[in-house]
Each structure stands twice: as structure tokens, then as C-alpha cells.
Amino acid sequence: MIKIGLTGFGDHEELYGKIKPAERLPAYSAHFPIVEIDSSFYAVQPVKNYVKWVSQTPDEFKFIVKAYQGMTGHLRRKKNYYDTPGEMYEAFHTSIAPVKTAGKLAMALFQFPPWFDCTKENVEFLREAKERMLDVPAAVEFRNESWYSPEMRDKTLGFLTREGWIHTVADEPQAGSGSIPVVPVATTPDITYVRLHGRNTQGWNQSSHPDWRKLRYLYRYSTEELTEWRERLRELEKTCRELYVVFNNNSAGDATPNAKELQALLGIDGGLAPLQLDLFN
């Protein structure tokens, strides 16, 4: 089964127009059955946020929750608000508990930075992180091409398979060591994750630009490119039970029309029946 969605639910006016923040997730879930939560990367979210989001979505809806940046080595010289890894992981587990209890947690996503390269030290980091996630399904997305070099590609995929990591297949610009090729391979029989970032090669590495985040994801996929992905997804679907596909090219409102077009190409009716909510409570 293929499920298609977007990264985030709060910034898609092209999907639901100008509506109150409290109405956005219910409106979103009428169009897509999954969403990736990005705010959890910047800070471990209060439990009350997940309780609210769970209550605003249909029973079949699923959340992909990004791991906190302290769990993926992004902080470097920035302050980590947790004194130990154990405390940090415990806070993350407590935070996402309402989603897990409701049966709406698809996976946690560990998106690693471009400097997280294929070394013995980082392999051990991955092994420890997976152990700390306990029974929570965990996906890994690399941003350094060394993991998929000709001599390491099969070893990387074999390691992910043995350790039970969900493989994240990324579509992104081929812009040097800080990007990875498309590697459409499943490493678990249950789930594979696909993230479509766009192909803005010129904007991908402009991290010094004040609007670099916007530039990086400024891209609209053509019908031809989406048709190529339709064929890839159909092949991937033969090797795992579920495929979760999200569009991250949000800079200019391109993610929604691209996601809708891919749904049409696959013959998917992606919406779920919206809940009848009392938004004044």
C-alpha cells in the first residue's frame, strides 16, 4: 500500500486556504492519510500537542515524527537542553506516547546532517540510537554520499537490514558530498519511507544564504518526473508492505499539487473522512 502526504500540516494555504490554525490538521487529513511532524526536530514537543493532534485526525491517520536534533548530531556547538542521552531519549519517548498509544505512529525519522559520514564511529552511533528507540519503528535518512559509495552501498543496506532501520529513499539534487543518490531499496519488510525534496541543485548547498531553506526546496516536479517515481514506487511496493511518501518541496506551494498529481498517477484516493470536531472546546 502506498500512502502519500506532505511535510508539516500548518503551512499549506494552497490546500485549505486561509483558515485558523486549529482547523488546519483536520482539513489536511481530508486530503492525505499521513503527515511528517517537523517541529519535533527543533524541540521535543509537549505531550499536549500530540494529544490534540491525535484527537483531530481520523483513526487511520499516521504521523511520522522527526527525531529531535540532539538525537541526530545536528546541535554541535549549540546547547542541548538534556544533560545525558538517556534523559533526552526518555523525553522523546514520553512526548510521542499519545501517538503510539493511539496506534497512529508510523515511525520516527532520524535525518542525519551532511557531516554524518560513513565511519565506524557513526555506525556505532546508529546502533546505539536504534537500541534507545526500543520498540518504536525508526527510519534513517542520510545526507552524506559516502554511505552509498560503490564500495559501501551494499554494506550500508545490509547494516540497516540487520539493525531493523527503515530505509529512507530520498530524491534530491545531486550536488556533491552533501547529497545522496536515489537508492530505491527496502531494508524492512513492513515499511519504506520516501522523501521528495525537489531537484534545485543551485539552491541545495547555499547554507550561507539568509533564505537558504526556502531556496533549497524551491522546485516543482514535472509530470514526467512524477511518472518515473510512480514506476519506482510500484517496484518498491513489491518488497515491503507499506510505502510512505512525502513531498518536502514546500517553498512555493509546489508540494500539494505534486502530491495530488502523484496520487492521480497511482490511482490513489488519498483522503480520509474528516472528523466532526467542536473547535471551540
Order of alpha helices (4+ residues) and beta strands (2+ residues): beta-alpha-alpha-beta-alpha-alpha-beta-alpha-beta-alpha-beta-alpha-beta-beta-alpha-alpha-alpha-beta-alpha
